[in-house]
């Protein structure tokens, strides 16, 4: 049986080490996954969701640049503070994906084609 040292996923690469499974994801991989899953779909509503993502991102970048230019430091600090609080709450509630999984913790593995 051949050994597999790594394999690609939708958002990155999974690598095997001596005692762990290492999951490496990137923002580029996430964007590629969105593009494949939504824009390349046959459903019109999935394409609409992708367009919403793109316009939302462009709006956010424009708003951020405008706020920086106008000197609205309190507003920017409030938004960044809110983001930090939301990240801490999500981490505390368990909404996180581990980047390392010990091999001893894996009970079952199956393959699913998406």
C-alpha positions, -999 to 999 in steps of 0.1 A, spaced: 0 0 0 15 34 -10 21 60 17 7 95 13 27 123 28 2 151 19 -29 159 -1 -47 190 -12 -81 201 2 -105 228 -9 -87 254 11 -51 242 15 -30 212 22 -30 184 48 4 170 57 13 140 79 41 141 104 54 114 127 26 119 153 2 145 139 -19 156 110 -11 192 100 -38 212 83 -24 243 64 -50 267 51 -46 301 34 -66 331 24 -58 324 -12 -71 288 -8 -102 302 8 -108 326 -20 -102 298 -46 -127 277 -27 -154 304 -28 -147 309 -65 -151 272 -74 -180 267 -51 -201 297 -60 -190 314 -92 -184 282 -112 -217 267 -101 -246 262 -125 -271 279 -100 -277 316 -105 -283 322 -68 -248 308 -60 -233 332 -85 -253 360 -68 -238 351 -34 -203 352 -49 -210 387 -64 -223 397 -29 -190 386 -14 -169 405 -39 -190 437 -36 -190 434 2 -153 431 3 -148 461 -21 -173 482 0 -154 473 32 -120 483 18 -134 515 5 -151 523 38 -119 516 57 -98 538 34 -124 566 37 -124 563 75 -86 564 76 -85 595 53 -111 614 74 -94 606 107 -123 588 123 -100 570 148 -128 562 173 -149 545 147 -120 524 135 -110 515 170 -146 505 177 -148 482 146 -114 466 154 -124 461 190 -157 445 180 -138 421 156 -114 411 184 -143 405 208 -161 384 182 -129 363 176 -125 358 213 -161 347 218 -159 323 188 -127 308 202 -142 304 237 -174 288 223 -153 263 203 -158 276 168 -122 269 156 -105 244 135 -74 228 149 -43 231 127 -27 200 143 -46 168 151 -27 141 171 -28 107 153 -40 91 185 -72 112 185 -83 100 150 -108 72 152 -122 69 117 -113 83 82 -135 83 51 -133 99 17 -160 121 3 -160 135 -32 -173 171 -34 
